Amino acid sequence: MDKFDCIRTFVRVARSGSLTNAANQLGISRSMVTKQLKNLEDQLGVRLLHRTTRSLSLTDIGETYLERCSQILEDLDDAERQATNSTSVPRGTLNVAAPPSFGLLQVAPAVADFIMAYPEVDVSLTLSDRWLDLAAEGLDVAFRLGDLKDSGLIAHTLSHAPTLVCGSPEYFRKHGKPQHPNDLLRHNCLCWHSSPMHQDTWTFKSGKEHFEVTVGGNLESNVADVARAAAKRGLGLILQAAYMVGKELRDGELEPVLTDYETPSIGVHVVYLNRRHLPAKVRSFVEFLKERFSGRTYLED
């Protein structure tokens, strides 16, 4: 017999002053009320109630036990309400991780808008190139770029970001524009090395033709922003995702080339640990991201 059921019955009997009233309020039989009270007293080894055919009263121990049990049940009910609300009302701290460039350019503005829409949610955003373990790092949600590993996480693909070869107008005035992927061998190509891009080899497709060009230049970095900044200054060409260069293309600081050739796109995914009993803060954030990023090319304003 469940001890908490027995305690709830005892409290209800004590407050109603009647076994029959308690039974009606609890929706159980009077005999079940009697059994639960006896079970509770037997477990405790004390008498909680004085019962006669006409009256019912608390013993001294029963008075003390009632006071403590009433507080425990109130605390339990409050905990249950909070747990229930956590799956229905977005609130609390949401721990999010994203790769640095995508996180700064795309996730940070999205997080700001999400907080404005859900003011009871606080967000802790971690930017890291490492493939973070959600459980070990205490993360609720993480962004993944490129091909997903078979990790057992729940994953949603938000979009696919195209990549583009681009350079500055100044660079093209000095060195001309490549017309074919193989022309890149004669250009200064600025590389960066970070997943999911493998920047030593640039891949192109045109119909059934595929081209893999091993490029090189006088600058490389583990951060895409370094290569992009140098390209804007006219140092060379870069191959980067649209979410990295969209603003520069719109502002005319960079221009795309080799647009007749298809370059690989980068999958943008959001992952989290478990679908069951998903907290409202996580569920709302994932739905927000789906709406915000679905079909996005990252070239628009």
PAVEXVO-33716 format. One record per residue: x, y, z of N, C-alpha, C in turn. Coordinates in steps of 0.05 Angstrom, whole numbers, plus 5000, padded with zeros to 4 digits. Last residue first. Layout:
N
XYZXYZXYZ/...
//
This chain:
301
536657904072537058084095536157954121/539357284044537457504046538057684070/542756874047543557094029541657334031/540856454073542756614087543956834070/536656144057539056134041541356284053/531855734092533555974091535955934074/528355324102528555434075530355674071/527855504169526855324148527055464121/529255844210531355764191530355594168/524555964240526356174232528256094209/521955484249520555694235522555904224/525955214278524855094253523555314236/526555544322528755524303527755404277/521655464349522455734340524655724318/522154934361520055014342520655294332/526454974397526754814373524654894352/524155284438526455384423526855234397/519954964456519355224444521655324427/522854524477520954484455520354744441/525854784517527154654495525254624471/521854984551523855164541525355054517/518854534565517654724547519754914535/522553914564521754164577520754364556/519853294544521553514536520653774550/518152764553517952964574519853204568/522352504502520352454523520552674545/526852624470524252724462522152694484/533352834488531152644491528552774483/537653204472538152934483535752744481/538453524408538053524436537853234446/540553944352540353684366539853724396/539754224289539554264317539053994330/543754364230542054184246541954284275/545154494165544854634191542854474208/549654264116547154224132547354364158/552154624063552754534091550154504106/553454443995552054594015552654474043/558854483947557354333967555854523987/557354843886559254773908557554643930/556454853817555254793843557354713863/557755373772558555113783557355093811/556555873759555355673741556055393752/559456193792556756143800555355933782/564656383794564256103788561356013795/563956863848564856773822564356483819/561157423884561457133879562457083851/564557943919562957863896563257563891/564458373976565358133963563458083939/562058863986564858823994566058573982/556658923976558558963954561458943961/552858804013554159064015556159123992/551758274000549658473997550758753997/556658044013555658023985553458243981/556858134068558858254050558058254021/552457824085552458114089554458244070/554157294070551657414060551657714062/558256994090558957214071556457364061/556356614125558756764132559157014115/552056374101551556514126553956674136/554456124058552956374053552356524079/561155904071558255864071556856134069/566756014025565456004052562355984049/572656073998570255903994568955874022/576156653974575256473995572856303986/581856973946579156863944578656673967/585657563970585257313955582357233954/586158093989588457913989588057663971/582358493996583458443969585758253968/579758544043581958734038583258694011/576358114041575158374038577258584033/580157714052578957724026577658004021/581057814106583257854086582157874058/576157674128577157954131579358004111/576057124115574057314103574957604105/580256914145580356904115578457104103/578157034196580757134188580957144157/573356754200573257044199575957174190/574656214205573756314179573856624177/580355974236577956134240577156264213/585155764228583155574238580455714243/588055974166587456014194585455794202/592756224117590756024126590456064156/595556534061594356564087592456334093/597256474009599256564029598056624056/594855853981595156143982597056214004/591455343942593455443961593655743960/587454763925588155043924590355113945/585654263885587254313909588454593908/579354143862581654313858583154353885/575253733829576553763856579153913851/569353693794572053803795572953823824/564953333752565853403779568753493778/559453323708562253363712562853443741/554153303698555453043706558353073712/553053943719551853713706552953453716/558254093755556754213733555653993717/561354223817559754033801558354203779/567154233859565154363842563754143825/571054343918569654153900567454303885/577554463940574954583934573554413913/581754273990580654183965577854313962/582954524038585054494019584054413991/578554544073579054774055581454734036/573154274091575854164086577054344064/568354454139569654514114572454384113/565454404186565354184168566854224141/571854404219569454254210567154444207/576954814192575154754214572754604203/581355204166581154924171579454884196/581555624109581255594138580555304143/585255984058583955744069583555764099/585056334000585456364029583856144043/588456313941586156213955586656203985/590456663888591156633916588656563932/590456293826589456503844590356443872/591355873793592956113788592156343806/587755493807590555433811592355673807/582955683789583655743817586555673823/581955473740583255733741584155803769/578855023750581754983747583355243747/573655243748574855163774577855123772/573455813706573255523708574555453735/574356343710572056263694571455963697/576356813759576556543748574056473733/577657503742575857303755576257023743/583457913757581457803740579757593755/587058183788587657913780585657783762/585258713798588158663795588658393782/579758673801580958873784583858813778/579258283841578558213813579558423793/580758573886582258343878581758273849/576658963888579459043884581158813874/572058663899572358793873575258883867/574058043932573358323932573558443904/570857403923573157573928572257863927/568456723930568157013927570757153933/564656153924567356263920567056563915/559955913972560556073948563556143948/554955443993557555563995558155713969/548355434025550155404002552955524008/545855074079547055334071548855284046/539754804092542354744080543455004069/536254724155536654834128539254724117/535154394199533754654196533954764168/533953764219535453914199533854174194/534253534284532553644263534353804244/535252974327536253174309534153274290/536952674387534652754371535652984354/542752244388541352494395538852524377/545751824370543451764387541952004396/549751934335550351974363548051894381/552551904279550451734291550851734321/553752584259554752324268552352174279/551852954201551352874229552552604235/555553404161554353134164554053064194/554354094177555453884161554053624165/553654294245553954364217555254134202/549254354300551254194286551254274257/547654654361547554664332549854494321/544254394418546654464404546154474374/541054434482540854444453543554514441/542554374535539854294527539654264497/548454134567547254284546544354184541/552353914601549954034613548454204593/556653644582556953934584554454074596/554853114580557253184596557453484601/550553164544550153074571552453154589/553053354497550853504510550553424539/559453454479557653244489555553384505/561353844422560853824450558953594457/566253894383563753744380562853664409/569054554383569054274391566254154388/568455084373568854914349568854614357/563455454408565755274408565955114382/559855854449560855834421563455674422/554055814488556955744486557655714457/549256184521550156104494553256064494/543956134561546856134563547956014537/537956494570539656324552542556354558/531856464606534656574604536256384587/525056574599527256394592529856554592/521056924603521656774627523956574623/520257164553521857314573522457154599/519957004494519556834518521256954541/521157394457518557254455517857094480/526257544474524157744473521357614471/528757064466528457164493526357374494/528657034410527256834426526856934454/531957464395529157474388527457264405/536857264416535757514426532757544420/537456804385537056784414535857034425/538257034334535856864339535356834369/543157294341540757454336538157294341/546356814353546057034372543657204366/546056504305544756404330544256634350/548856804265546056704261544656644287/553956984279552457114257549457044256/555556674323555656964324553857094303/554656144304553556234329553456544330/557756114259554856094256553456194281/562756184284561856364263558856354260/562855764328563256054331562156234309/557455294336560055364325560455664325/553755274399553855314370556755354361/549255104452552055114441551855134410/545355304508545555254479548555274471/540955224560543855214553544255124524/536355614591536655444567539655454559/533155674653535655724637535955514615/526055834655528555724665530855794647/520455674612521755834633524355694642/514655564578517555604574518655784596/510055124603510655404602513655444599/510054564601507954704588508555004584/513954324631513354194606511154344590/513854614677516354624662515954494635/508954504700509254754686511754764669/510254014724508354024703508554274686/513854194763514753994742512853994719/510654524793512954644779513854454757/506954154812506054374795508354494779/510353834843508953724819507953934800/511854204882513854084864512653974839/506854284906508154504893510354404874/505853774927504053884907505354114892/510253754963510053564941508253664919/508754164998511354184984511253994959/504053955018503954205004506454244987/506053495042504153465019503953725004/509053725083510353555063508653535038/505153995113507254145100508553985078/502253545131500853755115502953925100/506053285162505053165137503653365119/506553635205508853585188507953475161/501253635226502553885219504853835199/500453085237498753225217500153485208/504152985277504552855251502852995230/501853285319504553355308504953245281/497053005324497053295319499753385307/498752485336497352535311497252835304/500852555386502652485365501352545338/495952645411498052855412500052805390/490652425367492352395390494352625390/484552715342487452665339488752615366/478152385338479952605347482852515344/471452245328474152205318475852445326/465351915347467252135346469952045336/462051465348460851725344462751955341/465051015354462851005335461651275329/471751275356469451135368467251135348/478651365354476251325339474151175356/484051775355482151635373479551605358/489851705314487051795317485751635340/494851485315494551765306491851875312/499051075351496251135345496051425338/504850755322503550945341500650965333/507850505283507850385309506650575330/508150635230509350815249509550695277/505450195207508150265198509550445219/500550235234502149995238505050055230/498650725214499250695243500950455249/498050575160499850795167500550775197/494150165164496750115152498850325160/489850455184491050235200493850175190/488850795141489550905167490950695184/487550425101489950595098490750715125/482850185123485250025118487750195116/479350635123480050495148482650335145/479050735068480150935086481050805112/476550265052479350315043480650535060/471550325076473250105085476150145076/469550745046470150785074471950575085/472650784980470750684999471550745028/474151414946474651134953472651044974/474351964937473251784916473851494921/475752344973477952204959476952014937/470852504992472652704980474852574963/468852025013467452154991469252354977/472651935054472351735033470951865009/471752385087474352345073474152155050/466552275104467152515089469752485073/467651795133465751795110466252035092/470951955173471951755154470151755129/471752625193469952395188471152215168/474553095193473352995218471552755216/477353335154474453315150473053225176/482553305173481453575167478453565164/483352765181483752955204482453215198/482452565130480652485152480852685175/486652805102483952865094481952785117/491052575128490652865128487852935122/490152025115490252115142489752415144/490652045059488151975071487952065100/496052195053493952375043491252305056/498351735076498651995089496552195080/496751345039495951325067496151585081/499451534994496551514993495451495022/504751475012503651745007500651745005/505150925014505251075038504151355035/501250434982502950674979502850855003/501749765000500050005000501850255000/
//
